[in-house]
């Protein structure tokens, strides 16, 4: 029986209590649950439109102290990675058998008042049955998530403010900051005129807090709308009289996947470079390279 589901950065934990012979079966192949609903989590590097995750429609059950299970309670740990996603079908007259490589299935049975629904998980990096202690260990390794109300941005600043690593690397390090992927990295740095290769320790705390606050708003809006839009009102297609962006990632952006195109703000060509196996995108004029005053 599914109890609830919780997103933590790019991780999803589906909590359930087995109810033989029915209930969630998390063998790594398929599963069943009492309730399922689609959620788009704009924090994940599930950054393409398939940041679909499952949330419970059931009420929260009482739990023991953190890290302890209720009797028989377990979790399915899901990490979608770059290519994973939930294929969610709502209000279907009947639930068909799984087709292809479905790693997990969650089912909401039909009732007299509502049709059935189901979600099939395909292509995740991780789909594993874990205990509460194992879940707690994953959460402990994760940085604060801008989508969570209980997140503490100072935890991330403690790492960022002392690091010589580029801010573009730190934003994608899930142990520093949970849930930010390549689109939000590129866009939030552009919006704050910060070069992605600037060392984290050269930022001021006020700059970091502005980045965090912006991520909270942008990612929250992404959850609400199901797409990533990062341009300010004065730079929308309607305001600028330009065609809308055509890209399978959707949404209006400043620099992400716009290599060689004109910056919406200054007209310079957007640049790209590989960092840590992922593409960076930035505008050299709007985001000038950082030069320390100490070396002058």
C-alpha positions in Angstrom: 0.0 0.0 0.0 1.5 3.3 -1.0 1.7 5.8 1.8 3.3 8.8 0.2 6.1 10.0 -2.1 8.7 12.6 -1.5 11.1 14.4 -3.9 14.5 15.4 -2.6 16.5 17.1 -5.3 16.8 14.6 -8.1 15.8 11.7 -5.9 12.3 10.4 -5.5 11.3 8.1 -2.5 8.0 6.2 -2.8 7.1 5.1 0.7 4.8 2.1 1.1 3.7 -0.5 3.5 3.3 -4.0 2.0 -0.2 -5.4 2.2 0.0 -9.1 1.0 -1.0 -10.1 -1.5 -1.6 -6.7 -3.0 0.5 -3.5 -2.5 3.6 -2.2 -4.2 6.0 -4.7 -5.5 9.5 -3.2 -6.0 11.5 -6.0 -7.5 13.1 -3.6 -9.9 10.6 -4.7 -12.6 7.2 -3.4 -11.7 5.0 -2.3 -8.8 1.5 -1.5 -7.7 0.1 1.1 -5.3 -3.2 2.4 -4.1 -2.9 5.9 -5.5 -0.8 7.7 -8.2 -0.7 11.2 -9.6 1.7 13.1 -11.8 4.0 15.8 -10.6 6.5 17.8 -12.5 9.6 18.6 -10.5 11.5 21.4 -12.1 14.5 20.8 -9.9 15.8 17.6 -11.2 18.1 17.1 -14.1 15.1 15.4 -15.2 15.3 18.7 -16.9 13.7 17.9 -20.1 9.9 18.0 -19.9 9.8 14.5 -18.3 10.5 15.6 -14.9 7.4 13.7 -14.0 7.3 12.2 -10.5 4.7 10.5 -8.5 3.0 11.9 -5.4 0.6 10.3 -3.2 -3.1 11.3 -2.9 -3.3 9.5 0.4 -2.9 11.1 3.8 0.4 10.9 5.6 0.6 8.2 8.2 2.3 8.5 11.5 6.0 7.7 11.6 8.5 7.0 14.3 11.7 9.1 14.8 13.7 10.1 11.6 15.4 7.1 10.1 13.0 4.5 11.6 10.3 2.6 9.8 6.8 2.0 10.8 6.4 -1.8 11.0 7.0 -3.3 7.5 7.4 0.1 5.9 9.9 0.4 3.0 10.8 2.8 0.2 11.4 2.6 -3.5 14.3 4.9 -4.4 14.1 6.4 -7.9 16.6 8.6 -9.7 15.5 9.4 -13.2 18.9 10.4 -14.5 19.0 12.0 -18.0 16.7 9.5 -19.7 14.3 8.2 -17.2 10.7 9.2 -16.8 7.2 8.2 -15.6 4.7 7.6 -18.3 1.5 8.5 -16.4 -2.0 7.7 -17.7 -4.9 9.1 -15.8 -8.6 8.2 -15.9 -8.3 5.0 -18.0 -11.2 2.5 -18.2 -8.7 -0.4 -17.5 -5.1 -0.8 -16.7 -3.2 -2.8 -19.4 -0.3 -5.1 -18.7 3.1 -3.4 -18.7 4.8 -3.2 -22.1 8.6 -3.2 -22.6 11.1 -2.3 -19.9 8.9 -0.9 -17.2 11.0 -0.8 -14.0 8.2 0.2 -11.7 4.4 0.5 -12.0 2.2 2.5 -9.6 -1.6 1.9 -9.9 -4.6 3.8 -8.6 -7.5 1.3 -8.8 -10.8 2.4 -10.2 -13.6 3.3 -7.8 -17.3 3.9 -8.3 -16.5 7.7 -8.6 -13.3 7.6 -10.5 -11.5 5.7 -13.3 -8.2 4.0 -12.8 -4.7 5.6 -13.3 -1.2 4.2 -13.6 2.3 5.3 -14.1 5.2 3.2 -15.6 8.8 4.1 -14.8 11.2 3.6 -17.7 14.9 4.2 -18.1 15.9 5.4 -14.6 19.4 5.5 -13.3 18.2 4.0 -10.0 15.2 2.0 -9.0 15.8 0.2 -5.8 14.0 -1.1 -2.7 15.6 0.6 0.3 15.1 0.9 4.1 14.4 4.1 6.0 18.1 4.1 7.1 19.3 3.8 3.5 16.9 6.6 2.5 18.2 8.8 5.3 21.8 8.1 4.1 20.9 9.4 0.6 19.2 12.5 2.0 22.2 13.2 4.2 24.5 13.2 1.2 22.3 15.7 -0.6 22.5 19.5 -0.4 19.5 21.7 0.2 16.7 21.6 -2.4 15.3 25.0 -3.5 11.9 23.4 -3.9 11.7 22.4 -0.3 10.3 24.7 2.3 12.7 23.3 4.9 15.8 23.9 2.8 18.7 26.0 4.3 20.6 28.0 1.7 23.4 28.6 4.2 24.3 24.9 4.0 25.1 25.3 0.4 26.9 28.6 0.9 29.2 27.0 3.4 30.5 24.8 0.5 30.2 27.4 -2.3 31.9 30.2 -0.3 35.0 28.1 0.5 35.4 26.4 -2.8 37.9 27.1 -5.6 35.7 25.1 -8.0 33.7 27.0 -10.7 30.3 28.1 -9.7 29.0 26.2 -12.8 30.4 23.0 -11.3 29.1 23.7 -7.8 25.5 24.3 -8.9 25.4 20.9 -10.5 27.0 19.1 -7.5 24.0 17.4 -5.8 25.9 17.3 -2.5 26.1 21.1 -2.6 22.7 21.9 -4.0 20.0 19.4 -4.8 17.8 19.4 -7.8 19.5 22.0 -10.1 20.2 20.7 -13.6 21.8 22.1 -16.7 19.0 24.4 -17.8 18.7 26.2 -14.5 22.4 26.4 -14.0 22.9 28.2 -17.3 19.9 30.5 -16.9 20.3 31.6 -13.3 24.0 32.5 -13.9 23.0 34.5 -16.9 20.2 36.3 -14.9 22.8 37.3 -12.3 25.6 38.2 -14.8 28.0 35.6 -13.3 30.4 33.7 -15.5 30.1 29.9 -15.1 33.8 29.4 -14.6 34.0 32.0 -11.7 35.4 30.3 -8.5 32.7 29.8 -5.9 34.8 31.5 -3.2 34.9 34.8 -5.1 31.2 35.3 -4.8 29.7 37.5 -2.1 27.2 36.0 0.3 24.6 38.5 -1.1 25.2 37.2 -4.6 24.7 33.6 -3.5 21.5 34.5 -1.7 20.2 36.2 -4.8 20.9 33.1 -6.9 19.2 30.9 -4.4 16.1 33.1 -4.1 15.9 33.2 -7.9 16.1 29.4 -8.1 13.3 29.1 -5.6 11.1 31.2 -7.8 12.1 29.8 -11.2 12.0 26.2 -10.1 8.7 26.7 -8.3 7.2 28.2 -11.5 8.5 25.3 -13.5 6.6 22.9 -11.2 3.5 25.0 -11.6 3.6 25.3 -15.4 5.4 22.0 -16.3 8.0 23.9 -18.4 11.0 26.0 -17.9 10.7 29.7 -18.7 13.5 32.0 -17.5 13.3 35.2 -19.5 12.0 38.3 -17.8 8.8 40.0 -19.2 10.8 42.5 -21.3 12.5 39.6 -23.1 9.6 37.4 -24.0 8.8 36.9 -27.7 5.8 39.2 -27.5 7.7 42.0 -25.9 10.7 41.7 -28.3 8.7 41.0 -31.4 10.7 37.8 -32.1 9.6 34.2 -32.9 9.1 31.9 -30.0 11.8 29.4 -29.2 11.6 26.1 -31.1 13.3 23.4 -29.1 12.3 20.0 -27.8 13.2 21.2 -24.3 10.5 23.9 -24.6 10.3 27.2 -22.7 11.8 30.6 -23.3 15.5 30.9 -22.1 18.4 33.2 -22.4 21.4 31.0 -23.2 20.6 27.3 -22.8 21.1 25.4 -26.1 21.4 28.7 -27.9 25.0 28.4 -29.0 25.9 30.9 -31.7 22.6 32.7 -31.5 22.2 36.4 -30.5 21.9 37.2 -26.8 18.4 38.5 -26.1 19.9 41.3 -24.0 23.1 42.5 -25.8 23.1 40.8 -29.2 26.4 39.0 -28.7 26.7 35.4 -29.7 26.0 32.8 -27.0 29.0 30.6 -26.2 29.4 27.1 -25.1 32.1 25.0 -23.4 32.2 21.5 -21.9 32.7 21.3 -18.1 32.5 18.1 -16.3 31.0 16.3 -19.3 28.1 18.8 -19.6 27.7 21.8 -21.8 28.0 25.3 -20.4 26.1 28.2 -22.1 26.8 31.8 -21.4 27.1 35.3 -23.0 30.6 36.7 -22.7 29.4 40.3 -22.7 26.6 39.9 -20.1 28.7 37.4 -18.0 32.3 38.7 -18.2 35.1 36.6 -16.9 35.9 37.2 -13.3 39.2 39.0 -12.5 40.3 39.2 -9.0 41.2 42.7 -7.7 43.9 41.1 -5.6 46.0 40.4 -8.7 45.9 43.9 -10.0 
